[in-house]
Amino acid sequence: MEKPVTLVIGLGQTVGEALVRRFLDEGHDVLAVDPNQASLDNLSKVSSDKVELHHGAVHTRLGLRNALAAALEAYGQVNNVVLVPELPEPDTLLGLEMEDFETILMKTVRASVQGIRVFSNIMKEQVQDPGNAAERRRQAGTFTFVLSLGAKMAQPGWFSESVTQHAVLAVIKSAALELAPDQIRVNGVVALRPRAEGREPWLRDRTPVGRTAIGEEIAETAVFLSSPASSIITGEAIILDGGRRHLSGLIEQPDG
């Protein structure tokens, strides 16, 4: 049986490395794509020659088509695509520059839409219809977006992050409905991504488990959403927030 092929589009600060490691452990062939050569170089140090690396844009049609070509050259197919949208810098509603905001919003949404458009076509082509509905494969391919908690909960001072991440959620829901007849699933992992722990020390007072999601937990959820074991799930966002959205008030911390 051929190994499934998974593309990780965008490495983020730490989550991309965890995603690559976990999919490799699961027996996948993996291609990692990022516009930052330094991020790819760091990944190559920890993954040896087990992962294919592709340096290129992740928000343009040309860049994504080049990534597709690299995947087909290396592995001959694409089964799963995990997309990690870049998070914008902090800003406020009244303090932002509209031109900058429009650029960030369009870049994020365009990357999400183009990623699905570029890779869904090859997923459709790979499916051979046996002529019997009962024998159809449970999934032709999957898309999984890794988003920040800003996709579900807003925070003052991070206006553009919340708006852009919410926009990707809309892409997930709409694309899932359109691609469901083709057995292509689209889902998301919404998490307190690891970078948040350092920027907001009060997070443990708002999070019952007292910490952010770690990269391995995000990666494990992405693996599940990419596997046939979750083939009934589409258009959903699994939230890894340590119970934060259910909490009213703050966690009282012991003195000292």
Backbone as CSV, one residue per row, in Angstrom:
resi,resn,N_x,N_y,N_z,CA_x,CA_y,CA_z,C_x,C_y,C_z
1,MET,0.842,-1.194,0.000,0.000,0.000,0.000,0.876,1.242,0.000
2,GLU,0.544,2.211,-0.872,1.335,3.435,-0.955,1.185,4.260,0.315
3,LYS,2.281,4.910,0.677,2.215,5.820,1.809,1.339,7.019,1.459
4,PRO,0.532,7.519,2.412,-0.165,8.781,2.159,0.847,9.914,2.094
5,VAL,0.538,10.908,1.269,1.424,12.061,1.096,0.752,13.284,1.699
6,THR,1.456,13.935,2.610,0.920,15.107,3.300,1.823,16.307,3.062
7,LEU,1.215,17.425,2.690,1.928,18.685,2.542,1.645,19.561,3.751
8,VAL,2.683,20.154,4.309,2.536,21.145,5.374,2.886,22.495,4.767
9,ILE,1.878,23.341,4.620,2.035,24.636,3.947,2.140,25.719,4.995
10,GLY,3.342,26.234,5.208,3.590,27.235,6.249,4.003,26.545,7.532
11,LEU,5.130,26.944,8.091,5.654,26.260,9.275,5.344,26.978,10.575
12,GLY,4.942,28.273,10.504,4.713,29.001,11.737,6.005,29.109,12.537
13,GLN,5.862,29.349,13.846,7.055,29.479,14.676,7.534,28.146,15.240
14,THR,6.605,27.302,15.675,7.002,26.014,16.237,6.093,24.880,15.781
15,VAL,4.879,25.206,15.411,3.902,24.152,15.148,4.236,23.351,13.893
16,GLY,4.853,23.987,12.884,5.168,23.290,11.648,6.095,22.112,11.868
17,GLU,7.114,22.310,12.692,8.045,21.213,12.984,7.320,20.053,13.653
18,ALA,6.416,20.356,14.596,5.659,19.307,15.274,4.762,18.563,14.294
19,LEU,4.152,19.285,13.365,3.305,18.655,12.357,4.110,17.686,11.494
20,VAL,5.245,18.143,11.019,6.082,17.306,10.154,6.508,16.043,10.885
21,ARG,6.993,16.183,12.117,7.450,15.023,12.889,6.323,14.017,13.092
22,ARG,5.133,14.523,13.432,4.025,13.606,13.744,3.550,12.855,12.510
23,PHE,3.454,13.541,11.366,3.032,12.854,10.146,4.091,11.848,9.693
24,LEU,5.358,12.175,9.872,6.410,11.210,9.557,6.287,9.976,10.443
25,ASP,6.037,10.194,11.732,5.877,9.077,12.658,4.690,8.197,12.270
26,GLU,3.680,8.827,11.656,2.476,8.090,11.263,2.698,7.321,9.956
27,GLY,3.868,7.481,9.352,4.179,6.746,8.136,3.866,7.481,6.850
28,HIS,3.661,8.796,6.929,3.373,9.581,5.741,4.677,10.022,5.075
29,ASP,4.617,10.237,3.762,5.628,11.034,3.087,5.217,12.492,3.244
30,VAL,6.176,13.376,3.522,5.853,14.758,3.865,6.675,15.732,3.030
31,LEU,5.985,16.750,2.516,6.630,17.889,1.872,6.296,19.127,2.682
32,ALA,7.315,19.849,3.145,7.129,21.078,3.913,7.411,22.274,3.021
33,VAL,6.512,23.264,3.052,6.603,24.437,2.186,6.592,25.697,3.040
34,ASP,7.533,26.592,2.803,7.568,27.839,3.560,8.347,28.882,2.758
35,PRO,7.962,30.173,2.879,8.704,31.220,2.177,9.994,31.620,2.872
36,ASN,10.185,31.153,4.104,11.365,31.511,4.887,12.387,30.379,4.818
37,GLN,13.490,30.612,4.132,14.506,29.573,3.975,15.095,29.158,5.312
38,ALA,15.218,30.113,6.238,15.786,29.777,7.549,14.912,28.766,8.283
39,SER,13.589,28.901,8.151,12.680,27.950,8.796,12.856,26.559,8.207
40,LEU,13.033,26.494,6.903,13.252,25.204,6.248,14.595,24.602,6.651
41,ASP,15.600,25.456,6.769,16.918,24.968,7.182,16.862,24.388,8.590
42,ASN,16.153,25.068,9.487,16.019,24.566,10.858,15.285,23.226,10.875
43,LEU,14.261,23.110,10.031,13.510,21.856,9.958,14.384,20.723,9.447
44,SER,15.221,21.008,8.479,16.075,19.960,7.908,17.054,19.409,8.943
45,LYS,17.425,20.239,9.924,18.364,19.793,10.947,17.755,18.736,11.861
46,VAL,16.426,18.827,12.071,15.788,17.899,12.999,15.112,16.732,12.292
47,SER,14.876,16.875,10.984,14.172,15.820,10.253,15.091,15.029,9.336
48,SER,16.378,15.385,9.314,17.359,14.719,8.451,16.868,14.762,7.008
49,ASP,16.924,13.644,6.315,16.489,13.621,4.920,15.126,12.949,4.770
50,LYS,14.362,12.879,5.859,13.079,12.190,5.824,11.970,13.021,5.200
51,VAL,12.152,14.325,5.116,11.115,15.221,4.619,11.634,15.988,3.414
52,GLU,10.788,16.161,2.420,11.126,17.009,1.279,10.824,18.458,1.646
53,LEU,11.696,19.375,1.235,11.537,20.793,1.546,11.343,21.587,0.266
54,HIS,10.445,22.572,0.327,10.213,23.426,-0.830,10.142,24.873,-0.374
55,HIS,11.027,25.682,-0.935,11.063,27.106,-0.608,10.246,27.873,-1.633
56,GLY,9.203,28.573,-1.160,8.373,29.323,-2.096,7.210,29.997,-1.410
57,ALA,6.511,30.853,-2.144,5.355,31.583,-1.614,4.228,30.608,-1.292
58,VAL,3.478,30.918,-0.242,2.373,30.043,0.172,1.022,30.743,0.051
59,HIS,1.004,31.958,-0.519,-0.262,32.691,-0.608,-0.633,33.059,-2.043
60,THR,0.168,32.637,-3.013,-0.141,32.941,-4.406,-0.419,31.655,-5.172
61,ARG,-1.170,31.782,-6.256,-1.491,30.616,-7.059,-0.221,29.998,-7.650
62,LEU,0.689,30.852,-8.131,1.927,30.350,-8.709,2.755,29.610,-7.669
63,GLY,2.890,30.205,-6.484,3.669,29.565,-5.439,3.097,28.225,-5.031
64,LEU,1.779,28.138,-4.918,1.140,26.889,-4.528,1.211,25.850,-5.643
65,ARG,1.099,26.296,-6.883,1.231,25.352,-7.997,2.657,24.803,-8.071
66,ASN,3.628,25.637,-7.742,5.010,25.149,-7.687,5.179,24.108,-6.579
67,ALA,4.503,24.327,-5.449,4.553,23.349,-4.361,3.898,22.038,-4.793
68,LEU,2.788,22.143,-5.522,2.126,20.944,-6.045,3.061,20.188,-6.986
69,ALA,3.722,20.918,-7.877,4.654,20.278,-8.803,5.776,19.569,-8.052
70,ALA,6.269,20.198,-6.976,7.331,19.585,-6.180,6.845,18.299,-5.518
71,ALA,5.588,18.306,-5.027,5.030,17.118,-4.387,4.850,15.984,-5.390
72,LEU,4.352,16.324,-6.571,4.132,15.293,-7.592,5.459,14.733,-8.089
73,GLU,6.464,15.594,-8.197,7.776,15.106,-8.629,8.381,14.168,-7.588
74,ALA,8.193,14.504,-6.313,8.801,13.701,-5.247,8.012,12.432,-4.961
75,TYR,6.668,12.533,-4.983,5.850,11.424,-4.495,4.772,10.945,-5.469
76,GLY,4.430,11.758,-6.453,3.446,11.340,-7.442,2.002,11.524,-7.065
77,GLN,1.726,12.031,-5.846,0.346,12.224,-5.416,0.296,13.195,-4.235
78,VAL,-0.916,13.629,-3.905,-1.160,14.470,-2.738,-2.437,13.970,-2.085
79,ASN,-2.355,13.594,-0.808,-3.528,13.093,-0.103,-4.062,14.055,0.955
80,ASN,-3.151,14.735,1.627,-3.558,15.645,2.707,-2.751,16.934,2.622
81,VAL,-3.422,18.033,2.924,-2.750,19.329,2.962,-3.072,19.985,4.302
82,VAL,-2.037,20.343,5.050,-2.189,21.045,6.321,-1.671,22.462,6.113
83,LEU,-2.528,23.447,6.346,-2.170,24.838,6.094,-2.098,25.608,7.410
84,VAL,-0.995,26.331,7.601,-0.785,27.119,8.815,-0.677,28.586,8.412
85,PRO,-1.800,29.329,8.417,-1.747,30.730,7.997,-0.837,31.563,8.898
86,GLU,-0.135,32.488,8.293,0.742,33.386,9.044,-0.098,34.291,9.931
87,LEU,0.351,34.509,11.170,-0.367,35.382,12.093,0.177,36.804,11.998
88,PRO,-0.721,37.798,11.860,-0.264,39.192,11.765,0.221,39.724,13.103
89,GLU,0.920,40.827,13.057,1.409,41.489,14.262,0.243,42.159,14.995
90,PRO,0.416,42.456,16.289,-0.674,43.086,17.049,-1.052,44.447,16.486
91,ASP,-2.341,44.759,16.545,-2.831,46.071,16.135,-4.197,46.306,16.757
92,THR,-4.729,47.497,16.600,-6.035,47.849,17.144,-6.933,48.367,16.040
93,LEU,-8.225,48.284,16.266,-9.204,48.744,15.291,-8.979,50.201,14.908
94,LEU,-8.784,51.053,15.885,-8.655,52.485,15.610,-7.230,52.885,15.243
95,GLY,-6.274,52.042,15.545,-4.890,52.408,15.274,-4.302,51.824,14.004
96,LEU,-4.999,50.885,13.376,-4.422,50.238,12.195,-4.523,51.117,10.953
97,GLU,-3.654,50.846,9.995,-3.721,51.475,8.681,-4.579,50.594,7.776
98,MET,-5.620,51.168,7.189,-6.554,50.384,6.398,-5.870,49.647,5.252
99,GLU,-4.896,50.287,4.645,-4.195,49.635,3.544,-3.471,48.384,4.029
100,ASP,-2.845,48.479,5.208,-2.161,47.317,5.772,-3.166,46.224,6.128
101,PHE,-4.288,46.624,6.712,-5.309,45.655,7.090,-5.856,44.920,5.871
102,GLU,-6.147,45.658,4.811,-6.678,45.039,3.597,-5.668,44.061,2.997
103,THR,-4.394,44.423,3.053,-3.354,43.534,2.533,-3.290,42.241,3.329
104,ILE,-3.298,42.364,4.655,-3.230,41.181,5.524,-4.449,40.295,5.314
105,LEU,-5.637,40.910,5.282,-6.871,40.127,5.130,-6.895,39.386,3.797
106,MET,-6.601,40.093,2.716,-6.650,39.470,1.403,-5.573,38.405,1.250
107,LYS,-4.405,38.650,1.804,-3.322,37.669,1.716,-3.718,36.370,2.416
108,THR,-4.313,36.483,3.596,-4.692,35.297,4.360,-5.828,34.536,3.701
109,VAL,-6.864,35.257,3.300,-8.014,34.605,2.680,-7.633,34.030,1.320
110,ARG,-6.862,34.784,0.542,-6.449,34.302,-0.775,-5.636,33.020,-0.649
111,ALA,-4.720,32.990,0.311,-3.904,31.788,0.501,-4.767,30.581,0.842
112,SER,-5.785,30.792,1.673,-6.665,29.687,2.073,-7.473,29.180,0.889
113,VAL,-8.064,30.100,0.144,-8.897,29.715,-1.000,-8.043,29.089,-2.104
114,GLN,-6.928,29.726,-2.423,-6.074,29.203,-3.487,-5.496,27.838,-3.126
115,GLY,-5.157,27.648,-1.851,-4.634,26.356,-1.438,-5.628,25.238,-1.701
116,ILE,-6.881,25.479,-1.369,-7.911,24.467,-1.603,-8.134,24.265,-3.096
117,ARG,-8.174,25.343,-3.849,-8.406,25.233,-5.293,-7.284,24.460,-5.986
118,VAL,-6.052,24.773,-5.654,-4.916,24.155,-6.337,-4.827,22.664,-6.040
119,PHE,-4.977,22.286,-4.772,-4.733,20.894,-4.399,-5.972,20.011,-4.510
120,SER,-7.166,20.582,-4.479,-8.365,19.741,-4.585,-8.490,19.111,-5.968
121,ASN,-8.023,19.797,-6.986,-8.120,19.238,-8.341,-7.325,17.944,-8.473
122,ILE,-6.118,17.921,-7.927,-5.317,16.701,-8.028,-5.920,15.586,-7.176
123,MET,-6.546,15.944,-6.044,-7.205,14.937,-5.214,-8.349,14.278,-5.978
124,LYS,-9.096,15.079,-6.720,-10.197,14.537,-7.517,-9.676,13.605,-8.609
125,GLU,-8.594,14.009,-9.248,-8.043,13.209,-10.344,-7.511,11.866,-9.864
126,GLN,-7.072,11.817,-8.612,-6.476,10.584,-8.090,-7.511,9.511,-7.781
127,VAL,-8.758,9.905,-7.637,-9.802,8.954,-7.263,-10.279,8.211,-8.495
128,GLN,-10.215,6.920,-8.447,-10.722,6.084,-9.535,-12.072,5.519,-9.107
129,ASP,-13.113,5.941,-9.781,-14.462,5.519,-9.432,-14.675,4.066,-9.871
130,PRO,-14.917,3.145,-8.940,-15.109,1.742,-9.310,-16.473,1.451,-9.913
131,GLY,-17.338,2.465,-9.978,-18.656,2.254,-10.545,-19.666,1.701,-9.567
132,ASN,-19.250,1.515,-8.327,-20.151,1.007,-7.297,-20.041,1.922,-6.092
133,ALA,-21.132,2.604,-5.769,-21.104,3.587,-4.683,-20.685,2.963,-3.367
134,ALA,-21.027,1.693,-3.174,-20.694,1.034,-1.920,-19.198,0.811,-1.768
135,GLU,-18.471,0.870,-2.874,-17.034,0.603,-2.834,-16.196,1.882,-2.898
136,ARG,-16.866,3.035,-2.889,-16.112,4.281,-2.984,-15.245,4.473,-1.745
137,ARG,-14.084,5.062,-1.953,-13.199,5.368,-0.837,-13.862,6.359,0.099
138,ARG,-13.547,6.223,1.376,-14.168,7.112,2.357,-13.685,8.549,2.223
139,GLN,-12.507,8.754,1.677,-12.037,10.118,1.456,-11.063,10.155,0.289
140,ALA,-11.198,11.217,-0.492,-10.272,11.421,-1.600,-9.101,12.299,-1.179
141,GLY,-9.308,13.094,-0.145,-8.266,13.976,0.336,-8.779,14.823,1.478
142,THR,-7.857,15.487,2.179,-8.252,16.339,3.301,-7.457,17.639,3.299
143,PHE,-8.101,18.678,3.830,-7.455,19.945,4.132,-7.670,20.223,5.610
144,THR,-6.601,20.577,6.308,-6.703,20.917,7.725,-5.962,22.229,7.961
145,PHE,-6.680,23.218,8.476,-6.090,24.516,8.785,-5.759,24.573,10.275
146,VAL,-4.586,25.087,10.603,-4.189,25.286,11.991,-4.318,26.778,12.291
147,LEU,-5.274,27.120,13.154,-5.611,28.511,13.431,-5.349,28.846,14.888
148,SER,-5.260,30.126,15.180,-5.117,30.578,16.555,-6.493,30.670,17.201
149,LEU,-6.507,30.833,18.509,-7.778,30.963,19.216,-8.521,32.229,18.793
150,GLY,-7.806,33.134,18.114,-8.457,34.328,17.574,-9.547,34.007,16.574
151,ALA,-9.568,32.776,16.063,-10.626,32.368,15.145,-11.967,32.214,15.849
152,LYS,-11.919,32.059,17.176,-13.153,31.858,17.937,-13.399,32.929,18.987
153,MET,-12.323,33.530,19.495,-12.438,34.507,20.575,-11.551,35.706,20.264
154,ALA,-12.123,36.905,20.380,-11.355,38.121,20.107,-10.614,38.583,21.351
155,GLN,-9.541,39.335,21.121,-8.740,39.880,22.215,-8.311,41.295,21.857
156,PRO,-8.523,42.271,22.745,-8.103,43.639,22.445,-6.617,43.695,22.107
157,GLY,-6.296,44.469,21.066,-4.905,44.612,20.666,-4.466,43.634,19.596
158,TRP,-5.379,42.738,19.181,-5.052,41.760,18.147,-6.179,41.711,17.125
159,PHE,-6.554,42.895,16.643,-7.719,43.026,15.771,-7.554,42.252,14.467
160,SER,-6.464,42.472,13.753,-6.282,41.833,12.449,-6.185,40.319,12.574
161,GLU,-5.535,39.839,13.635,-5.440,38.388,13.826,-6.823,37.781,13.963
162,SER,-7.668,38.376,14.797,-8.991,37.814,15.017,-9.831,37.837,13.744
163,VAL,-9.796,38.943,13.017,-10.604,39.051,11.806,-10.134,38.068,10.744
164,THR,-8.835,37.978,10.523,-8.339,37.088,9.470,-8.560,35.619,9.819
165,GLN,-8.370,35.269,11.090,-8.584,33.880,11.482,-10.065,33.500,11.409
166,HIS,-10.954,34.429,11.781,-12.387,34.201,11.599,-12.720,33.999,10.114
167,ALA,-12.067,34.751,9.264,-12.329,34.638,7.825,-11.953,33.252,7.305
168,VAL,-10.868,32.687,7.814,-10.469,31.353,7.384,-11.507,30.320,7.837
169,LEU,-12.100,30.521,8.997,-13.164,29.625,9.435,-14.319,29.607,8.436
170,ALA,-14.650,30.778,7.898,-15.712,30.854,6.892,-15.323,30.085,5.635
171,VAL,-14.063,30.169,5.251,-13.571,29.407,4.100,-13.725,27.905,4.368
172,ILE,-13.363,27.475,5.569,-13.459,26.056,5.926,-14.891,25.556,5.777
173,LYS,-15.838,26.281,6.345,-17.231,25.834,6.329,-17.785,25.797,4.907
174,SER,-17.519,26.839,4.135,-18.066,26.906,2.779,-17.419,25.878,1.860
175,ALA,-16.098,25.735,1.962,-15.394,24.767,1.113,-15.792,23.343,1.460
176,ALA,-16.014,23.070,2.748,-16.399,21.717,3.154,-17.690,21.283,2.483
177,LEU,-18.651,22.188,2.388,-19.930,21.853,1.759,-19.763,21.599,0.266
178,GLU,-18.961,22.414,-0.387,-18.804,22.272,-1.837,-18.024,21.011,-2.211
179,LEU,-17.069,20.619,-1.374,-16.199,19.498,-1.727,-16.658,18.164,-1.159
180,ALA,-17.656,18.188,-0.282,-18.133,16.939,0.324,-18.555,15.891,-0.709
181,PRO,-19.259,16.266,-1.793,-19.633,15.236,-2.787,-18.433,14.561,-3.437
182,ASP,-17.269,15.221,-3.404,-16.054,14.638,-3.981,-15.245,13.867,-2.948
183,GLN,-15.803,13.698,-1.753,-15.120,12.996,-0.667,-13.831,13.703,-0.245
184,ILE,-13.825,15.025,-0.374,-12.713,15.841,0.112,-13.191,16.603,1.342
185,ARG,-12.471,16.464,2.430,-12.893,17.065,3.691,-12.041,18.287,4.035
186,VAL,-12.666,19.264,4.690,-11.992,20.501,5.082,-12.321,20.778,6.545
187,ASN,-11.303,20.867,7.386,-11.502,21.091,8.822,-10.423,22.029,9.367
188,GLY,-10.548,22.348,10.644,-9.576,23.217,11.278,-9.224,22.750,12.682
189,VAL,-8.035,23.136,13.117,-7.619,22.978,14.512,-7.437,24.384,15.057
190,VAL,-8.237,24.756,16.031,-8.153,26.083,16.643,-7.504,25.917,18.003
191,ALA,-6.385,26.587,18.208,-5.628,26.348,19.433,-4.974,27.620,19.936
192,LEU,-4.770,27.653,21.243,-3.872,28.647,21.816,-2.469,28.255,21.372
193,ARG,-2.077,28.769,20.202,-0.803,28.354,19.638,0.353,28.758,20.547
194,PRO,1.441,27.991,20.555,2.490,28.154,21.561,3.043,29.554,21.714
195,ARG,3.030,30.378,20.673,3.624,31.712,20.810,2.871,32.554,21.830
196,ALA,1.587,32.228,22.088,0.775,33.036,22.984,1.254,32.951,24.427
197,GLU,1.874,31.855,24.815,2.254,31.653,26.208,3.248,32.714,26.663
198,GLY,4.179,33.073,25.786,5.165,34.065,26.153,4.641,35.486,26.118
199,ARG,3.703,35.758,25.200,3.257,37.143,25.044,2.232,37.543,26.104
200,GLU,1.509,36.585,26.685,0.462,36.897,27.646,0.600,36.015,28.885
201,PRO,1.377,36.442,29.898,1.570,35.607,31.080,0.294,35.360,31.865
202,TRP,-0.748,36.187,31.653,-1.996,35.994,32.378,-2.848,34.867,31.799
203,LEU,-2.384,34.220,30.711,-3.188,33.173,30.090,-3.516,32.046,31.070
204,ARG,-2.599,31.724,31.954,-2.874,30.622,32.882,-4.006,30.960,33.840
205,ASP,-4.250,32.261,34.053,-5.373,32.658,34.900,-6.709,32.545,34.172
206,ARG,-6.669,32.434,32.851,-7.893,32.334,32.053,-8.070,30.947,31.448
207,THR,-7.149,30.048,31.736,-7.192,28.719,31.127,-7.201,27.664,32.222
208,PRO,-8.291,26.922,32.369,-8.386,25.940,33.453,-7.210,24.974,33.537
209,VAL,-6.683,24.506,32.389,-5.548,23.581,32.469,-4.231,24.313,32.709
210,GLY,-4.247,25.638,32.641,-3.086,26.426,33.034,-1.995,26.596,32.008
211,ARG,-2.255,26.264,30.749,-1.204,26.383,29.732,-1.828,26.440,28.342
212,THR,-0.993,26.745,27.346,-1.425,26.700,25.960,-1.350,25.269,25.435
213,ALA,-1.907,25.071,24.256,-1.695,23.803,23.556,-0.235,23.709,23.135
214,ILE,0.350,22.531,23.230,1.718,22.334,22.756,1.667,21.832,21.315
215,GLY,2.777,21.999,20.627,2.815,21.639,19.212,2.414,20.200,18.947
216,GLU,2.830,19.284,19.821,2.519,17.872,19.623,1.020,17.613,19.696
217,GLU,0.309,18.353,20.555,-1.147,18.170,20.668,-1.860,18.684,19.421
218,ILE,-1.393,19.804,18.901,-1.954,20.340,17.662,-1.703,19.363,16.517
219,ALA,-0.486,18.839,16.457,-0.132,17.904,15.384,-0.946,16.625,15.480
220,GLU,-1.139,16.118,16.677,-1.924,14.887,16.859,-3.353,15.078,16.367
221,THR,-3.926,16.249,16.631,-5.287,16.535,16.174,-5.333,16.640,14.659
222,ALA,-4.312,17.255,14.073,-4.253,17.356,12.610,-4.129,15.979,11.966
223,VAL,-3.359,15.087,12.577,-3.241,13.722,12.056,-4.595,13.025,12.089
224,PHE,-5.318,13.179,13.182,-6.643,12.568,13.287,-7.584,13.091,12.208
225,LEU,-7.594,14.409,12.005,-8.496,15.000,11.013,-8.097,14.620,9.586
226,SER,-6.879,14.166,9.390,-6.422,13.760,8.059,-6.640,12.275,7.793
227,SER,-6.991,11.527,8.808,-7.068,10.075,8.665,-8.475,9.613,8.306
228,PRO,-8.599,8.459,7.658,-9.924,7.902,7.362,-10.766,7.664,8.606
229,ALA,-10.126,7.581,9.783,-10.876,7.383,11.022,-11.820,8.546,11.315
230,SER,-11.553,9.704,10.721,-12.408,10.879,10.930,-13.183,11.236,9.665
231,SER,-13.404,10.264,8.799,-13.935,10.569,7.467,-15.357,11.111,7.470
232,ILE,-16.057,11.068,8.594,-17.394,11.652,8.670,-17.336,13.126,9.086
233,ILE,-16.167,13.608,9.467,-16.025,14.974,9.988,-15.594,15.920,8.879
234,THR,-16.391,16.943,8.631,-15.985,17.991,7.684,-16.672,19.300,8.040
235,GLY,-15.996,20.401,7.764,-16.530,21.713,8.086,-16.450,22.069,9.559
236,GLU,-15.654,21.329,10.316,-15.581,21.517,11.762,-14.254,22.152,12.171
237,ALA,-14.260,22.725,13.370,-13.034,23.254,13.973,-12.922,22.669,15.375
238,ILE,-11.914,21.845,15.591,-11.670,21.276,16.908,-10.875,22.295,17.720
239,ILE,-11.382,22.627,18.898,-10.814,23.712,19.694,-9.966,23.147,20.827
240,LEU,-8.705,23.532,20.850,-7.762,23.114,21.895,-7.444,24.336,22.755
241,ASP,-8.291,24.609,23.738,-8.109,25.819,24.538,-8.038,25.551,26.030
242,GLY,-7.920,24.282,26.411,-7.805,23.972,27.830,-9.015,24.351,28.643
243,GLY,-10.188,24.409,28.006,-11.420,24.755,28.708,-11.682,26.237,28.854
244,ARG,-10.876,27.057,28.188,-10.957,28.499,28.407,-12.320,29.083,28.056
245,ARG,-12.926,28.627,26.967,-14.173,29.252,26.537,-15.344,28.916,27.459
246,HIS,-15.150,27.945,28.350,-16.217,27.579,29.276,-16.082,28.280,30.632
247,LEU,-15.005,29.017,30.814,-14.696,29.611,32.118,-15.298,31.006,32.247
248,SER,-15.974,31.252,33.350,-16.461,32.590,33.686,-15.596,33.128,34.811
249,GLY,-14.798,34.146,34.511,-13.913,34.701,35.530,-12.489,34.226,35.356
250,LEU,-11.746,34.194,36.457,-10.331,33.835,36.435,-10.062,32.674,37.367
251,ILE,-8.995,31.927,37.091,-8.544,30.875,37.978,-7.740,31.506,39.101
252,GLU,-8.090,31.216,40.325,-7.332,31.765,41.458,-6.041,30.983,41.614
253,GLN,-4.917,31.695,41.548,-3.609,31.040,41.653,-3.132,31.041,43.092
254,PRO,-2.480,29.963,43.525,-1.950,29.920,44.892,-0.846,30.951,45.074
255,ASP,-0.725,31.494,46.276,0.327,32.478,46.553,1.698,31.814,46.454
256,GLY,2.645,32.627,45.964,4.016,32.132,45.873,4.246,31.338,44.640
